[in-house]
């Protein structure tokens, strides 16, 4: 019979002793960290989209119209395959790599993609 891992058993005992208040505090801090990571990933992707030519036109376009264009571009199957707002952190990092490749190749994003809602 194999020996039990004592370090693992000690950690399990520690986790079982955590109070509800400590669980709540830990959960809130983990949520805050994940939000910060998500926001940073989105910001990086949006900066690259701006560098590729997809940017918000000042005074003539609302945020909703701008993100409709971003969603139309990102939803293309060879880019990300789903709208920008539904991308996870991992998918945003994959999108970042693809956008960097497009930038390196000198590709400019068309102002109005074919499937742009009119």
N, C-alpha and C positions, 0 to 999 in steps of 0.2 A: 504494500500500500504506500503511495507516494506521500511525502511529508507536506503538510499544508504550508502555503506561503505566509509566513508570519507578518510580513510587511503588509500584504494585501488584507489580511484579517484585521490588522490594526487600523488601516484606512477605512474599512467597512464599519468598524466600531465607531470611528470618529464621525463618519457621515451620519450614522444613526443617532448620534448625540446632538446633532445640529438642531437648533430650535427653529420654529417657524419664522421668527424675526430674522434670524441669520439667513435662512433660505430666501426670504423675500429680498433682503438687502443684496445677496449674491445674485439673485435673478435679475434685479433691476440694474446692477452694474454690468452684468453680461449683456443685457439688452442694449444698454447705452453704448457699450463697446461695439456690438454688432451694427448698430445704427450708424455709428461714426465710420466704420469700415465701408458700409453700404454707400453712405453719402460721399465718401472720398472716391470710391470706385465710379460712381455716377458722374462726379465732377470731372474725373480724368477722361471718361468717355465723351462727355459733352464738350470738353476742351478740344479733344481730337476731332470731333465732328465739326466744330467751328473752324478748326484749321483746314479741314477738307472742303469748306465752303458752305456748310449747312449752318447758318447762323440766324438769329432772330433779327428781323428788320426793325430798327427803332421807329417808334411812333406809328407804324402802319400794321403791326401784327401783334396779336395778343399772345400770351403764353400758351393758351389752348391751341391756337393755330400753329404755333411753332412746334409744340410737342406732337401735334398731328403729323407734321412733316417728319419729325424725328422717328415717330412710330412707323410711318410708311417706309422710311429707308431701312430701319433696323429690322422690320418684320420680313424683309426679303429673305427667302430660304438660305441663300448663300452668305448672308451677313449674320443674323442671329436667329431668325425664324419665329420670333414672337415680339410683341410690343416692348418698348424700352422699359416701361414701368413694371413689367412682370419679370425682368431679368434678375437672377440671383447674383451673389457676389462672384461665384465661379464663372457664371456666364458673362458677367461684365468684364472679367479679366480676359476671357477668351475673345470678347468683342474688342477689347483694347488692343490685343495682339493683331487682330485682323485690320483694325483701323490704322495701326502703326505701319502695317505692310502696305496698305493703300496709300498712306502718306509718303512712304519711302519710294513708291513707284510713281509718285507725282499725279495720282488720280484726283480729280475734283468731282465732288458730288453734284449731280444735276439739281438745279433749284426746285424743280417739280418732278418727282419720280412718276413713272407711268401709272402707278396705282394710287396717286394722290387724290384724296376725296375732293371733289369740286362742289 
